[in-house]
């Protein structure tokens, strides 16, 4: 059995070839199990601002998350994640990468629940042999190292 790997990727990289090239470097296709958490912070911000849906950030630095009061806003974010997930699935297939995608936004009994991808990675990392957060160079994330998560800047 191979290594169980969790990767949380910023939404800003899900369509970038360099992310998929990096995935192919860390995963042995015949042995490793790859799980992805897809971020969508920039896309979420753009969508909420375009539709004038209010939100606020809550929580301490490094552990903040976007609080969206309206049902419509949370549903839009849920649907946005589905769209991003379909894009990533297509790209994974094209690149020959096998991965399971862990949903960070949920629909439970008709209610939409949102979650921050970095926080989700922190909560799940103990289930994996290796955990990475892949992000852009200008985003400092030193708090992740406390959880044994390696931050990769692409």
C-alpha positions as CSV (number, residue, x, y, z in Angstrom):
1,X,0.0,0.0,0.0
2,X,1.2,3.5,-0.8
3,X,1.1,6.8,0.9
4,X,-2.2,8.5,1.7
5,X,-1.9,12.1,0.5
6,X,-4.2,15.1,1.2
7,X,-3.8,18.2,-0.9
8,X,-5.7,21.4,-0.4
9,X,-5.3,23.7,-3.4
10,X,-6.2,27.3,-3.7
11,X,-8.9,28.0,-6.2
12,X,-6.5,30.3,-8.0
13,X,-4.4,27.3,-9.1
14,X,-7.1,24.7,-10.1
15,X,-6.9,25.6,-13.8
16,X,-3.1,26.0,-13.8
17,X,-0.9,23.4,-15.5
18,X,1.8,23.8,-12.9
19,X,-0.5,22.5,-10.2
20,X,-1.1,19.2,-12.1
21,X,2.6,18.9,-13.0
22,X,3.3,19.2,-9.3
23,X,0.7,16.6,-8.4
24,X,2.3,14.1,-10.9
25,X,5.7,14.7,-9.1
26,X,4.4,13.8,-5.6
27,X,2.1,10.9,-6.4
28,X,3.1,7.4,-7.5
29,X,0.0,6.4,-9.5
30,X,0.0,2.7,-8.8
31,X,0.5,3.0,-5.1
32,X,-0.5,6.4,-3.6
33,X,-4.0,7.5,-2.6
34,X,-4.6,11.1,-3.4
35,X,-7.4,13.3,-1.9
36,X,-8.0,16.9,-2.8
37,X,-9.8,19.8,-1.1
38,X,-10.5,22.6,-3.5
39,X,-10.3,26.1,-2.4
40,X,-12.4,28.9,-4.0
41,X,-11.7,32.0,-1.9
42,X,-11.1,34.4,-4.8
43,X,-13.9,33.0,-6.8
44,X,-16.2,33.2,-3.8
45,X,-15.3,36.8,-3.2
46,X,-15.9,37.7,-6.8
47,X,-19.2,36.0,-6.9
48,X,-20.5,37.5,-3.7
49,X,-19.4,41.0,-4.7
50,X,-20.9,40.7,-8.2
51,X,-24.3,39.6,-6.7
52,X,-24.1,42.1,-3.7
53,X,-24.4,39.3,-1.2
54,X,-23.0,40.5,2.2
55,X,-20.4,38.5,4.1
56,X,-17.9,39.0,6.8
57,X,-14.7,37.3,8.0
58,X,-14.8,35.7,11.4
59,X,-12.2,34.0,13.5
60,X,-8.6,34.8,14.5
61,X,-5.8,35.4,11.9
62,X,-4.9,32.1,10.2
63,X,-8.2,30.6,11.2
64,X,-10.6,33.0,9.5
65,X,-13.5,32.0,7.4
66,X,-16.2,33.8,5.4
67,X,-19.5,34.0,7.1
68,X,-22.4,34.3,4.7
69,X,-25.8,34.9,6.4
70,X,-28.1,34.4,3.4
71,X,-29.3,31.1,2.3
72,X,-29.0,32.3,-1.3
73,X,-25.4,33.2,-0.8
74,X,-24.5,29.8,0.7
75,X,-26.3,28.0,-2.1
76,X,-24.4,30.0,-4.7
77,X,-21.1,29.1,-3.1
78,X,-22.1,25.4,-3.0
79,X,-22.9,25.5,-6.7
80,X,-19.7,27.4,-7.4
81,X,-17.7,24.6,-5.8
82,X,-19.6,22.0,-7.9
83,X,-18.5,23.9,-11.0
84,X,-14.9,24.1,-9.9
85,X,-15.0,20.4,-8.9
86,X,-16.2,19.4,-12.4
87,X,-13.4,21.5,-14.0
88,X,-10.8,19.7,-11.7
89,X,-12.2,16.3,-12.4
90,X,-11.9,16.9,-16.2
91,X,-8.3,18.1,-15.8
92,X,-7.4,15.2,-13.6
93,X,-8.8,12.7,-16.1
94,X,-6.9,14.6,-18.9
95,X,-3.7,14.4,-16.9
96,X,-4.1,10.7,-15.9
97,X,-4.3,11.5,-12.2
98,X,-6.5,9.5,-9.9
99,X,-7.9,11.4,-7.0
100,X,-10.9,11.7,-4.7
101,X,-12.2,15.2,-4.1
102,X,-13.5,16.0,-0.6
103,X,-16.3,18.5,-0.7
104,X,-15.7,21.5,1.6
105,X,-19.2,22.9,1.1
106,X,-22.1,20.7,1.9
107,X,-25.8,20.4,1.4
108,X,-27.5,18.8,4.3
109,X,-31.3,18.4,4.4
110,X,-31.8,21.4,2.1
111,X,-29.3,23.7,4.0
112,X,-26.0,24.8,2.6
113,X,-23.0,24.8,4.8
114,X,-19.7,26.5,3.9
115,X,-16.3,25.8,5.2
116,X,-12.7,27.1,4.7
117,X,-10.5,24.7,2.9
118,X,-7.4,25.4,5.0
119,X,-9.3,24.8,8.2
120,X,-10.7,21.6,6.7
121,X,-7.2,20.4,5.9
122,X,-6.1,21.1,9.4
123,X,-9.0,19.1,10.7
124,X,-8.4,16.1,8.5
125,X,-4.6,16.0,8.3
126,X,-4.3,13.4,11.1
127,X,-5.9,10.8,8.7
128,X,-3.1,11.1,6.1
129,X,0.6,10.3,5.8
130,X,1.3,13.6,4.1
131,X,-0.7,16.8,3.9
132,X,0.0,19.8,1.6
133,X,-1.6,23.1,1.1
134,X,-0.7,24.5,-2.3
135,X,-1.1,28.2,-2.7
136,X,0.3,31.3,-4.3
137,X,3.7,32.8,-3.2
138,X,2.2,35.9,-1.7
139,X,0.1,34.0,0.9
140,X,1.8,33.3,4.1
141,X,0.5,30.3,6.1
142,X,2.9,29.6,8.9
143,X,0.1,28.3,11.2
144,X,-0.3,25.2,9.0
145,X,3.1,23.9,10.0
146,X,1.8,23.5,13.5
147,X,-0.4,20.7,12.2
148,X,2.5,19.1,10.2
149,X,1.1,20.5,6.9
150,X,3.6,21.4,4.3
151,X,2.9,24.6,2.4
152,X,3.8,24.6,-1.3
153,X,4.1,27.9,-3.2
154,X,3.5,27.6,-6.9
